[in-house]
Amino acid sequence: MIDQLLVVLYWGLPSLSLAFALTILIILGLSKKDNLIKSFMFMMISMAVWSSTSLLMKMNVAPGTLFWNRFMVAALVMIPFGAYIFFTIYIRMKRRLSIFFWTIMIGIILVLNSMGLTTLTAEMVATPGVSPYVELQYEIGIASYFCYGAIFALLVVCLLLARKEYKSAKPYTTGLKNIIIALFVLFVGFGANLVPVIGKYPIDFAAGAIASVYFMTAIYKNRVLELKFVITKAVIFTALLTAITIGSIYAVNALISTFNAMNTGLDQNLFILVVTFVSLLVFQPLFKMIYNLVNNFFYKDENRRNNLIKHFTLRIANNLDLGLIIEDLMRVISEVSSNERNYIFLRNMDEDRFDFYASGKKLDRVAMSFANTHPIVRWFEQTDDIIFSKNMDTHPFFKTMWDTDRMQLNQILMEAAIPLKYNSKLIGILVMCSKDIRSIKDIDNIEQLSMVCVTASIAISNARLYEKAKTEAQMDAVTSVFNYRYFMDKLISVTADRKRGTTAVCLVGLDMFTVYNDIYGHYAGDAVLIKIASIIKQVCGSYGTISRYAGDIFAVVLPFMDTKQSYEMMEKIRSQVEGTSMSPEEDTPRHVTVSIGISVFPNQSKDDKELLKHTTLALSEAKKTGRNKTVIYNSEMEELGHSTNENDENQMATIYALTAAIDAKDHFTFGHSQRVAKYATAIAEAMGAKSEEVEIIRQASLLHDIGKIGISENVLTKMTRLTTDEYETMKKHVDLSITIIKYLPSFNKVIPSVIGHHERWDGKGYPRRIKGDNIAFGARCIAISDAFDAITSDRHYKSYMSIEYALEEILRNAGSQFDPVMAEMFVRLVKEGRLIVEPTRSNQYAKTSSFEQTIS
């Protein structure tokens, strides 16, 4: 019984090992071949050669036992070398030097073996009483110890590395336990060959077969679905091939039997040859047809998926639109995986995290992100391996995950996460989820999805680089708002369709910015530009597009806004700029002002060129008429624009210098003259005054209090009501104003308006006590404006009053202090919103500022 068992083991184990190696080679040959599969196939080829040469050696086939023994040793050496290559690929070890070293060592072993220094003699000796059992008797040379020592060293290195990697709990260590067992089995099996008494039995073949099973198990665990598919296909194909072969044999035997029964006298061997040839001709197309049917059955869905992926690759190859690329990617992933619950998270470069970007369903959004310290992110930074939710609960790598993060992933029913990487850098994460709690299972075609993500990563990275370059080309480097080029493109686009509604364009220009730069330096000037850009962005929010139009001018495009809305928004910007210190916190506060021009399309302009021209005219008007104001374009500005000359600019510079001197002496009246000029010119225009007269009134308004330069500061800034004597002193500022103005010949025309701005309609004013229409038209406009601004502003001796109260006072004193027609006109302008009341520096931070109050 034992003898028979020895015979079975002697011939059966090598034969079984050969059959096993060939079967695995067929299965792997039908699968997709990456470096891991190729290295394992190399090991299986070595095992097949080893097994086949062992059988040839035992059968004592020429040229003899010693020849086949040395051939077998050469194949035997290649098995651990193949195992080493397989192992290094499996653990992602990039050690080219070590591979090169072991290649040299294996080469030396093969040379020594071919020289006959490993096996000196080898012969098959029959065992008495046990047939056909023959026993291998061999004598090993001194070089064999070196050879086996190198092989064992190689296996020991693998075992130590495997143990180290297994303990490190790195992402790719799944299945490493099987590889450790396989390496140990090979180590023990090959060690038996050093002892001839043991080595004569086929222990090494048993060890090789067992190790192969463990290696195959490690691969199978990583590629379950694909190998299941390949094995099923191989089984079906083998069954059909066997059926065809058996059918062919039966058909040939039936024909031969029929031929013999007919006794035709033809040569039987010739007939058998003809029948065999005919059967091959008949069954060969049948075999091909069955082969195609099997392939079509198994690869129909895969071919469809491959076509989807192919067309996806072609579509995104030259696409730089990130939105379209992601949309196409999500569609392909949904079709390949038959699941729409997929989410893309892309790296946020500013916040250094991965934010939600898109989902398979347009309305399906998740409020979550992945920080750079998240275990999923750290996993993908170390490896390209896909994360499966079923492994996250047990793998030691994910033990550091916070409960809140784990809960978020459980809530969205995450099944798998796939990295989007470009140049080994993680740029995004694809998270695939189940439809419901009952559908959690392995995701089909995960390898194909991974390849799709690899292709998409390149396109996404290129698209983001393009977006970044495009953004940089459109942005101003100093202020981080859009630049002139972008503004001009935006202007063309918003004026392309007149039916889309109104669009306001505003130019915000810094006042006397060149002087500021000269005094404080260009670094301080850049800081001012940055602060003002920030204020504009804060006020406009998502309603407008901000650009730097020129060195000290910002452009704001406000779609779907009319004149009133844009004016109110620009006034907020102007007042905030005026009240914000532009110097560092530790320095003395420095303030700047801005002038703003507004024009609206299509109400005031017919196209982009005219819109920009009109807005520029409005800005010029704001600067010419006192700066620090917002001006809306009107058609009269065209005429005024042609009449301006260098002399006008010099006159305005003189006026601004004088008003600035008053503002510097009395801070509580800061900006008073500019506001009076605004209100007075509005009244004059409403009363039908000509543009030349309106301009004179504007200049008179700016100069009406210039005589206060000669009033003592004790009187000018007194915190309580003035005494009779002090009041008489204050009244002298009118005469002082005329004294100053008469030395400026170019301003003689403003004298009537300046000298009469404190006269009353009933004749009780000063200094000349004239009444009614005898008071100059401009003086009457200034009188109402001056009184209104005094009521609505803080003064040394009082706090500001509401706009409603001020309007009531104007109406109450109409016909006594003020021209009744003008008074009613002024009140109507304010209540109808045609005249926006400006805040003063002292009251603009009140809880409800005056310019925001609604007048009913």
SULNOR-V784315 format. One record per residue. RES is the residue in three letters. PHI is phi in radians with two decimals (NA if undefined). BURIAL is 1 if it has 16 or more other C-alpha atoms within 10 Angstrom, else 0. Layout:
res;phi;burial
RES;PHI;BURIAL
RES;PHI;BURIAL
//
This chain:
res;phi;burial
MET;NA;0
ILE;-1.12;0
ASP;-1.10;0
GLN;-1.13;0
LEU;-1.11;0
LEU;-1.09;0
VAL;-1.10;1
VAL;-1.08;0
LEU;-1.14;1
TYR;-1.09;1
TRP;-1.67;1
GLY;-1.30;1
LEU;-1.11;1
PRO;-1.09;1
SER;-1.15;1
LEU;-1.11;1
SER;-1.08;1
LEU;-1.14;1
ALA;-1.09;0
PHE;-1.11;1
ALA;-1.10;1
LEU;-1.17;1
THR;-1.10;0
ILE;-1.10;1
LEU;-1.08;1
ILE;-1.14;0
ILE;-1.11;1
LEU;-1.22;1
GLY;-1.13;0
LEU;-1.52;1
SER;-1.63;0
LYS;-1.29;0
LYS;-1.80;0
ASP;-1.86;0
ASN;-1.10;0
LEU;-1.15;0
ILE;-1.14;1
LYS;-1.09;1
SER;-1.15;1
PHE;-1.22;1
MET;-1.11;1
PHE;-1.06;1
MET;-1.17;1
MET;-1.20;1
ILE;-1.12;1
SER;-1.07;1
MET;-1.19;1
ALA;-1.14;1
VAL;-1.13;1
TRP;-1.06;1
SER;-1.16;1
SER;-1.17;1
THR;-1.19;1
SER;-1.12;1
LEU;-1.16;1
LEU;-1.12;1
MET;-1.13;1
LYS;-1.22;1
MET;-1.47;0
ASN;0.97;1
VAL;-1.28;0
ALA;-1.03;0
PRO;-1.53;0
GLY;2.35;1
THR;-1.13;1
LEU;-1.10;1
PHE;-1.09;1
TRP;-1.22;1
ASN;-1.13;1
ARG;-1.16;1
PHE;-1.09;1
MET;-1.14;1
VAL;-1.09;1
ALA;-1.06;1
ALA;-1.16;1
LEU;-1.08;1
VAL;-1.13;1
MET;-1.24;1
ILE;-1.14;1
PRO;-1.14;1
PHE;-1.14;1
GLY;-1.11;1
ALA;-1.13;1
TYR;-1.14;1
ILE;-1.09;1
PHE;-1.01;1
PHE;-1.16;1
THR;-1.12;1
ILE;-1.21;1
TYR;-1.11;1
ILE;-1.65;1
ARG;1.03;0
MET;-1.51;0
LYS;-1.80;0
ARG;-2.17;0
ARG;-1.13;0
LEU;-1.15;0
SER;-1.17;0
ILE;-1.09;0
PHE;-1.08;0
PHE;-1.07;0
TRP;-1.26;1
THR;-1.11;0
ILE;-1.11;0
MET;-1.09;1
ILE;-1.14;1
GLY;-1.06;0
ILE;-1.10;0
ILE;-1.07;1
LEU;-1.12;1
VAL;-1.14;0
LEU;-1.05;1
ASN;-1.15;1
SER;-1.19;1
MET;-1.45;0
GLY;1.40;1
LEU;-1.64;1
THR;-1.68;1
THR;-2.11;1
LEU;-1.43;1
THR;-2.44;1
ALA;-2.77;1
GLU;-2.64;1
MET;-1.67;1
VAL;-2.02;0
ALA;-1.20;0
THR;-1.69;0
PRO;-1.03;0
GLY;1.44;0
VAL;-2.18;0
SER;-2.12;0
PRO;-1.67;0
TYR;-1.28;1
VAL;-2.13;1
GLU;-1.97;0
LEU;-1.44;1
GLN;-2.06;0
TYR;-2.51;1
GLU;-2.19;0
ILE;-1.62;1
GLY;-1.56;0
ILE;-1.12;0
ALA;-1.19;1
SER;-1.14;1
TYR;-1.18;0
PHE;-1.13;0
CYS;-1.11;1
TYR;-1.21;1
GLY;-1.08;0
ALA;-1.13;1
ILE;-1.11;1
PHE;-1.13;1
ALA;-1.08;0
LEU;-1.08;1
LEU;-1.19;1
VAL;-1.14;0
VAL;-1.01;0
CYS;-1.06;1
LEU;-1.11;1
LEU;-1.14;0
LEU;-1.12;1
ALA;-1.10;1
ARG;-1.11;0
LYS;-1.14;0
GLU;-1.17;1
TYR;-1.12;1
LYS;-1.30;0
SER;-1.26;0
ALA;0.98;0
LYS;-1.27;1
PRO;-1.01;1
TYR;-1.62;1
THR;-1.44;1
THR;-1.08;1
GLY;1.52;1
LEU;-1.20;1
LYS;-1.05;0
ASN;-1.10;1
ILE;-1.21;1
ILE;-1.07;1
ILE;-1.09;1
ALA;-1.07;1
LEU;-1.11;1
PHE;-1.15;1
VAL;-1.09;1
LEU;-1.08;1
PHE;-1.04;1
VAL;-1.19;0
GLY;-1.09;1
PHE;-1.29;1
GLY;-1.14;1
ALA;-1.15;1
ASN;-1.20;1
LEU;-1.27;0
VAL;-1.89;0
PRO;-0.97;0
VAL;-1.12;0
ILE;-1.58;0
GLY;-1.14;1
LYS;-1.24;1
TYR;-1.62;1
PRO;-1.38;1
ILE;-1.18;1
ASP;-1.12;1
PHE;-1.18;1
ALA;-1.09;1
ALA;-1.10;1
GLY;-1.09;1
ALA;-1.14;1
ILE;-1.14;1
ALA;-1.07;1
SER;-1.09;1
VAL;-1.07;1
TYR;-1.20;1
PHE;-1.05;1
MET;-1.11;1
THR;-1.12;1
ALA;-1.08;1
ILE;-1.16;1
TYR;-1.05;0
LYS;-1.16;0
ASN;-1.49;0
ARG;-2.34;0
VAL;-1.03;0
LEU;-1.12;1
GLU;-1.15;1
LEU;-1.23;1
LYS;-1.02;0
PHE;-1.10;0
VAL;-1.16;1
ILE;-1.11;1
THR;-1.04;0
LYS;-1.11;1
ALA;-1.12;1
VAL;-1.12;0
ILE;-1.12;0
PHE;-1.12;1
THR;-1.10;0
ALA;-1.08;0
LEU;-1.15;1
LEU;-1.13;0
THR;-1.11;0
ALA;-1.10;0
ILE;-1.13;1
THR;-1.10;0
ILE;-1.10;0
GLY;-1.07;0
SER;-1.11;1
ILE;-1.11;0
TYR;-1.09;0
ALA;-1.13;0
VAL;-1.14;1
ASN;-1.09;0
ALA;-1.14;0
LEU;-1.17;1
ILE;-1.14;1
SER;-1.10;0
THR;-1.11;0
PHE;-1.11;1
ASN;-1.13;0
ALA;-1.17;0
MET;-1.31;0
ASN;0.86;0
THR;-1.38;0
GLY;1.55;0
LEU;-1.34;0
ASP;-1.15;0
GLN;-1.15;0
ASN;-1.10;0
LEU;-1.14;0
PHE;-1.12;0
ILE;-1.07;1
LEU;-1.10;0
VAL;-1.12;0
VAL;-1.10;1
THR;-1.08;1
PHE;-1.11;0
VAL;-1.14;0
SER;-1.12;0
LEU;-1.15;0
LEU;-1.12;0
VAL;-1.34;0
PHE;-1.45;0
GLN;-1.10;0
PRO;-1.10;0
LEU;-1.12;0
PHE;-1.08;1
LYS;-1.14;0
MET;-1.14;0
ILE;-1.13;1
TYR;-1.07;0
ASN;-1.16;0
LEU;-1.09;0
VAL;-1.11;1
ASN;-1.10;0
ASN;-1.11;0
PHE;-1.12;0
PHE;-1.47;0
TYR;-1.89;0
LYS;-1.04;0
ASP;-1.15;0
GLU;-1.16;0
ASN;-1.10;0
ARG;-1.09;0
ARG;-1.15;1
ASN;-1.09;0
ASN;-1.15;0
LEU;-1.02;1
ILE;-1.16;1
LYS;-1.08;0
HIS;-1.16;0
PHE;-1.08;1
THR;-1.07;1
LEU;-1.15;0
ARG;-1.18;0
ILE;-1.55;1
ALA;-1.02;0
ASN;-2.03;0
ASN;-1.82;0
LEU;-2.02;1
ASP;-1.59;1
LEU;-1.03;1
GLY;-1.06;0
LEU;-1.18;0
ILE;-1.10;1
ILE;-1.14;1
GLU;-1.07;0
ASP;-1.15;1
LEU;-1.07;1
MET;-1.13;1
ARG;-1.16;1
VAL;-1.13;1
ILE;-1.09;1
SER;-1.10;1
GLU;-1.27;0
VAL;-1.21;1
SER;-1.61;1
SER;0.99;0
ASN;-2.58;1
GLU;-1.63;1
ARG;-1.50;1
ASN;-2.21;1
TYR;-2.28;1
ILE;-1.91;1
PHE;-2.07;1
LEU;-1.96;1
ARG;-1.14;1
ASN;-1.63;0
MET;-1.18;0
ASP;-1.31;0
GLU;-1.64;0
ASP;1.02;0
ARG;-2.66;1
PHE;-1.94;1
ASP;-1.78;1
PHE;-1.06;1
TYR;-2.10;1
ALA;-2.76;1
SER;-2.38;1
GLY;-1.12;1
LYS;-1.83;0
LYS;-1.07;0
LEU;-1.63;0
ASP;-1.64;0
ARG;-2.16;0
VAL;-2.18;0
ALA;-1.64;0
MET;-2.64;0
SER;-2.61;1
PHE;-2.02;1
ALA;-1.26;1
ASN;-1.11;0
THR;-1.59;0
HIS;-1.11;1
PRO;-0.97;1
ILE;-1.12;1
VAL;-1.16;1
ARG;-1.12;1
TRP;-1.04;1
PHE;-1.23;1
GLU;-1.26;0
GLN;-1.66;0
THR;-2.65;0
ASP;-1.72;1
ASP;-1.13;0
ILE;-1.25;1
ILE;-1.73;1
PHE;-1.88;1
SER;-1.08;1
LYS;-1.17;0
ASN;-1.62;0
MET;-1.24;1
ASP;-1.34;0
THR;-1.96;0
HIS;-1.27;0
PRO;-1.09;0
PHE;-1.08;1
PHE;-1.74;1
LYS;-1.19;0
THR;-1.48;0
MET;-1.19;0
TRP;-1.19;0
ASP;-1.08;0
THR;-1.13;0
ASP;-1.13;0
ARG;-1.14;0
MET;-1.15;0
GLN;-1.06;0
LEU;-1.17;1
ASN;-1.20;0
GLN;-1.16;0
ILE;-1.56;1
LEU;1.01;1
MET;-1.11;1
GLU;-1.86;1
ALA;-2.69;1
ALA;-2.28;1
ILE;-2.11;1
PRO;-1.39;1
LEU;-1.94;1
LYS;-2.21;1
TYR;-2.39;1
ASN;0.95;0
SER;1.15;0
LYS;-1.89;0
LEU;-1.29;1
ILE;-1.96;1
GLY;-2.99;1
ILE;-2.38;1
LEU;-1.73;1
VAL;-1.90;1
MET;-1.89;1
CYS;-2.20;1
SER;-1.44;1
LYS;-1.28;0
ASP;-2.71;0
ILE;-1.14;0
ARG;-1.49;0
SER;-1.73;0
ILE;-1.19;0
LYS;-2.81;0
ASP;-1.13;0
ILE;-1.38;1
ASP;-1.20;0
ASN;0.98;0
ILE;-1.12;1
GLU;-1.17;0
GLN;-1.12;1
LEU;-1.10;1
SER;-1.11;1
MET;-1.18;0
VAL;-1.04;1
CYS;-1.15;1
VAL;-1.08;1
THR;-1.12;1
ALA;-1.14;1
SER;-1.04;1
ILE;-1.13;1
ALA;-1.13;1
ILE;-1.12;1
SER;-1.10;1
ASN;-1.12;1
ALA;-1.13;1
ARG;-1.22;0
LEU;-1.12;0
TYR;-1.14;0
GLU;-1.06;0
LYS;-1.11;0
ALA;-1.13;0
LYS;-1.13;0
THR;-1.11;0
GLU;-1.10;0
ALA;-1.23;0
GLN;-1.76;1
MET;-1.84;1
ASP;-1.44;1
ALA;-1.17;0
VAL;-1.44;0
THR;-1.74;1
SER;1.07;1
VAL;-1.92;1
PHE;-1.13;1
ASN;-1.71;1
TYR;-1.06;1
ARG;-1.05;1
TYR;-1.12;1
PHE;-1.05;1
MET;-1.13;1
ASP;-1.12;0
LYS;-1.13;1
LEU;-1.07;1
ILE;-1.13;0
SER;-1.20;0
VAL;-1.32;1
THR;-1.74;1
ALA;-1.23;0
ASP;-2.17;0
ARG;-1.25;0
LYS;-1.50;0
ARG;-1.36;0
GLY;1.93;0
THR;-1.35;1
THR;-2.40;1
ALA;-1.70;1
VAL;-2.05;1
CYS;-2.17;1
LEU;-1.95;1
VAL;-1.86;1
GLY;-1.92;1
LEU;-1.25;1
ASP;-1.51;1
MET;0.91;0
PHE;-1.23;1
THR;-1.08;0
VAL;-1.12;0
TYR;-1.03;1
ASN;-1.07;0
ASP;-1.14;0
ILE;-1.35;0
TYR;-1.84;0
GLY;1.69;0
HIS;-1.27;0
TYR;-1.12;0
ALA;-1.15;1
GLY;-1.11;1
ASP;-1.10;0
ALA;-1.09;1
VAL;-1.11;1
LEU;-1.03;1
ILE;-1.14;1
LYS;-1.13;1
ILE;-1.17;1
ALA;-1.04;1
SER;-1.13;1
ILE;-1.12;1
ILE;-1.09;1
LYS;-1.12;1
GLN;-1.14;0
VAL;-1.26;0
CYS;-1.32;1
GLY;1.00;0
SER;-1.53;0
TYR;-1.41;0
GLY;-2.36;1
THR;-1.93;1
ILE;-1.81;1
SER;-2.38;1
ARG;-1.67;1
TYR;-1.35;1
ALA;-2.60;0
GLY;-0.91;0
ASP;-2.11;1
ILE;-2.22;1
PHE;-1.84;1
ALA;-1.97;1
VAL;-2.19;1
VAL;-1.82;1
LEU;-2.09;1
PRO;-1.14;1
PHE;1.09;1
MET;-2.05;1
ASP;-1.67;1
THR;-1.09;1
LYS;-1.12;0
GLN;-1.11;0
SER;-1.18;1
TYR;-1.10;1
GLU;-1.09;1
MET;-1.20;0
MET;-1.17;1
GLU;-1.14;1
LYS;-1.08;1
ILE;-1.09;1
ARG;-1.06;1
SER;-1.21;1
GLN;-1.18;1
VAL;-1.10;1
GLU;-1.08;1
GLY;-1.62;1
THR;-1.80;1
SER;-1.30;1
MET;-1.66;1
SER;-1.63;1
PRO;-1.03;0
GLU;-1.00;0
GLU;-1.39;0
ASP;-1.63;0
THR;-1.13;0
PRO;-1.01;0
ARG;-2.20;0
HIS;-1.98;0
VAL;-2.22;1
THR;-2.20;1
VAL;-2.26;1
SER;-1.92;1
ILE;-2.30;1
GLY;-2.01;1
ILE;-2.27;1
SER;-2.47;1
VAL;-2.11;1
PHE;-1.79;1
PRO;-1.67;1
ASN;-1.07;0
GLN;-1.95;1
SER;-2.50;1
LYS;-1.69;0
ASP;-2.66;1
ASP;-1.12;1
LYS;-1.16;0
GLU;-1.19;0
LEU;-1.07;1
LEU;-1.18;1
LYS;-1.07;0
HIS;-1.16;1
THR;-1.14;1
THR;-1.13;1
LEU;-1.08;1
ALA;-1.12;1
LEU;-1.13;1
SER;-1.07;1
GLU;-1.10;1
ALA;-1.08;1
LYS;-1.30;1
LYS;-1.25;1
THR;-1.77;1
GLY;2.10;1
ARG;1.05;1
ASN;0.89;1
LYS;-2.68;1
THR;-1.97;1
VAL;-2.16;1
ILE;-1.68;1
TYR;-1.08;1
ASN;-2.44;0
SER;-1.14;0
GLU;-1.18;0
MET;-1.13;1
GLU;-1.05;0
GLU;-1.18;0
LEU;-1.12;0
GLY;-1.08;0
HIS;-1.32;0
SER;-1.56;0
THR;-1.25;0
ASN;-2.56;0
GLU;-1.10;0
ASN;-1.13;0
ASP;-1.06;0
GLU;-1.11;0
ASN;-1.13;0
GLN;-1.09;0
MET;-1.16;1
ALA;-1.07;0
THR;-1.11;0
ILE;-1.08;1
TYR;-1.13;1
ALA;-1.11;0
LEU;-1.20;1
THR;-1.18;1
ALA;-1.12;1
ALA;-1.14;0
ILE;-1.13;1
ASP;-1.07;1
ALA;-1.18;0
LYS;-1.37;1
ASP;-2.22;1
HIS;-1.13;0
PHE;-1.24;1
THR;-1.81;1
PHE;-0.99;1
GLY;1.39;1
HIS;-1.07;1
SER;-1.09;1
GLN;-1.13;1
ARG;-1.20;1
VAL;-1.09;1
ALA;-1.06;1
LYS;-1.12;1
TYR;-1.18;1
ALA;-1.15;1
THR;-1.16;1
ALA;-1.12;1
ILE;-1.12;1
ALA;-1.07;1
GLU;-1.10;0
ALA;-1.15;0
MET;-1.47;0
GLY;1.57;0
ALA;-1.19;1
LYS;-1.29;0
SER;-1.10;1
GLU;-1.12;0
GLU;-1.19;1
VAL;-1.07;1
GLU;-1.15;1
ILE;-1.11;1
ILE;-1.13;1
ARG;-1.11;1
GLN;-1.13;1
ALA;-1.12;1
SER;-1.08;1
LEU;-1.19;1
LEU;-1.82;1
HIS;-1.13;1
ASP;-1.91;1
ILE;-1.11;1
GLY;-1.18;1
LYS;-1.14;1
ILE;-1.05;1
GLY;-1.56;0
ILE;-1.61;1
SER;-1.06;0
GLU;-1.12;0
ASN;-1.06;0
VAL;-1.47;1
LEU;-1.13;1
THR;-1.97;1
LYS;-1.11;0
MET;-1.45;0
THR;-2.09;0
ARG;-1.10;0
LEU;-1.33;0
THR;-1.32;0
THR;-1.05;0
ASP;-1.12;0
GLU;-1.13;1
TYR;-1.16;0
GLU;-1.11;0
THR;-1.13;0
MET;-1.08;1
LYS;-1.12;1
LYS;-1.22;1
HIS;-1.10;1
VAL;-1.16;1
ASP;-1.11;1
LEU;-1.10;1
SER;-1.07;1
ILE;-1.12;1
THR;-1.02;0
ILE;-1.25;0
ILE;-1.18;1
LYS;-1.17;0
TYR;-1.53;0
LEU;-2.05;0
PRO;-0.95;0
SER;-1.22;0
PHE;-1.95;1
ASN;-1.05;0
LYS;-1.20;1
VAL;-1.53;1
ILE;-1.02;1
PRO;-1.01;1
SER;-1.26;1
VAL;-1.26;1
ILE;-1.21;1
GLY;-1.82;1
HIS;-1.31;1
HIS;-1.89;1
GLU;-1.31;1
ARG;-1.95;1
TRP;-1.08;1
ASP;-1.57;1
GLY;1.51;1
LYS;-1.72;0
GLY;-1.54;1
TYR;-2.51;1
PRO;-1.62;0
ARG;-1.78;0
ARG;0.99;0
ILE;-1.51;1
LYS;-2.47;1
GLY;1.02;1
ASP;-1.22;0
ASN;-1.21;0
ILE;-1.32;1
ALA;-0.98;1
PHE;-0.95;1
GLY;-1.12;1
ALA;-1.11;1
ARG;-1.11;1
CYS;-1.10;1
ILE;-1.21;1
ALA;-1.03;1
ILE;-1.14;1
SER;-1.12;1
ASP;-1.12;1
ALA;-1.16;1
PHE;-1.08;1
ASP;-1.21;1
ALA;-1.13;1
ILE;-1.21;1
THR;-1.56;1
SER;-2.08;1
ASP;-1.30;1
ARG;-2.22;1
HIS;-1.05;0
TYR;-1.81;0
LYS;-2.78;0
SER;-1.70;0
TYR;-1.21;1
MET;-1.90;1
SER;-1.25;0
ILE;-1.13;1
GLU;-1.01;1
TYR;-1.10;0
ALA;-1.09;1
LEU;-1.14;1
GLU;-1.10;0
GLU;-1.15;0
ILE;-1.09;1
LEU;-1.18;1
ARG;-1.11;0
ASN;-1.71;1
ALA;-1.16;1
GLY;1.58;1
SER;-1.97;1
GLN;-1.62;1
PHE;-2.03;1
ASP;-1.04;1
PRO;-1.08;1
VAL;-1.17;0
MET;-1.12;1
ALA;-1.08;1
GLU;-1.12;0
MET;-1.09;1
PHE;-1.08;1
VAL;-1.06;1
ARG;-1.13;0
LEU;-1.03;1
VAL;-1.23;1
LYS;-1.16;1
GLU;-1.43;0
GLY;1.38;0
ARG;-1.36;0
LEU;-2.23;1
ILE;-1.58;1
VAL;-1.35;1
GLU;-1.51;1
PRO;-1.38;1
THR;-1.61;1
ARG;-1.06;1
SER;-1.39;1
ASN;-1.99;1
GLN;-1.26;1
TYR;-1.74;0
ALA;-1.11;0
LYS;-0.98;0
THR;-2.16;0
SER;-1.24;0
SER;-1.09;1
PHE;-1.34;1
GLU;-1.72;0
GLN;-1.29;0
THR;-1.52;0
ILE;-1.73;0
SER;-1.76;0
//
